[in-house]
Amino acid sequence: MMQDMNHMPLEKLSPNQIGEIVSIIGGRIAAKRLADLGLVPGAQIKILRRILLRGPLEIEVKGSRLILGRGLAAKVLVKK
C-alpha cells in the first residue's frame, strides 16, 4: 500500500497534536477493534500523552479518552 506524503501512523503525532484519521491498515479484526473504539476514517484524534518511551498512547477521540497500545496505533493513518 502506498502512503501519501501527508499521512503518517498515529504514533508519530506529538502530544497535543490533532489529526484526522485517513485509513486503518491491517486486518478485519484490528479494523473492527479500532472502529468499536470510535477510531474510524474522518474522526478527529488528539494525542494527550505518551506513557513511557515505547509504551501506549493516551488519546482523545469523539470526546472519550482512551489508552491505545503502540501496535494498534501503528495501524491508524492520520493527516495533520
N, C-alpha and C positions, 0 to 999 in steps of 0.2 A: 504494500500500500504506500503510495507516495504522499508525503506530507507537504502541506502548504507552508511556506516560509514563516507565515504569521501564526501558525498553530504549534502548540507545544504541549507536552504532558503536564497535567495539573501540578505535579510535584515540583515543576520548575518555577511556578509563581512564587513570589516573595510574600512574606506576611503582610497583610493589609492590602494586597493587590486583588483586584476584582477581574474575573474573566468570564467569558461566556462559553459554555460547553458547545463544542462543534460536533464531536462524534465520540463514540465509545469503540475502542479497539479490543478485540478479544471475542470469546465465545458467547453463546447464548446465556449460559449460567451467570457469567460475570456481568453481562449486559442487564439481565433481569435483576440481579442483586443491586446494581447501581440504580436502575430505574425505580426499584422499590424504595430506595433512599431519596428519591427526587432528583437524581443526577441523570438528566436527560438532555439531549441537544436543545439548545435555546435557553436553558436555565442559567441564571447568573450565579456565580460561585465566588466566594471570598476565602482566602487562606487567613485564618485567625492566628495560628501559631504552629510551629513545628515542635513535636515532642521528641526530645533527644536529637542527635545529629542525623541518624538514619532511621529514626522511629516514625510513628504515624503522624498524620497532619490533623489539626483541628480546623474544620471548615464550617462555613455557613452557607446554606442553600435553602431558598424558599422559606426563610425565617427560622430554620432549625439549625442548631449546632450539632455537628457530627464529628466523630473520630474516624478517620479513614486510613487504613494501612497503606504503606507505600506501594505494595503490589497492585492494589486496586486503583490507587491514584495514578499510577503509570498508564493505566488503560483509558484514562479520561483525557481527551484532547481539548484544549481550550484556546481561545484567542483573547488577547488583552482588550 
